[in-house]
Amino acid sequence: SSHITDISNESVQCIYTSLPTHNDYTTPLAAKLLTNQSFMITFSRQNCTFKQLPLLKIAVFASGRGSNFHALAEAISKKNIDARIVVVMSNNSNAGALALARSLHIPALHLSQMQFPSQDAFTEAVLSTLESHGVDLIVLAGYMKKIDPAIIRRYRNRIINVHPALLPS
């Protein structure tokens, strides 16, 4: 699939997230496309340029067993999703998601508001962790705590909740 990101009088720029449908896999460009990573091609009157895009860096927030995290990690390992999980965070020190992350050699952190003197200090620790890992996207995979508005502002339009449920009262 693809979408056009820029059009000018001189060129057209497209982002591709999967292979175009054709049978000619003998060209050098096609060989690069077979890596199954997102890429950008710019077509102009004079030439065509190819640029492989960096992997999307994902932080997973989870509170429980980690079944949604596991499904995401599996999809990434099968190259169905062009990304890398760079950190898993949980408010629950006994979360199965943390053990699973460690078994996959992914940094796993227990961060709970109870560990900090204030909500602001906790939020700053979360933001610092996200920034130190270069996170592009936060995936809430069964995370059972409210996300601080400061985190939502910083990661506006870059947070996905894959476990939509009401918080317990």
Disulfide bonds with the S-S distance in Angstrom:
none
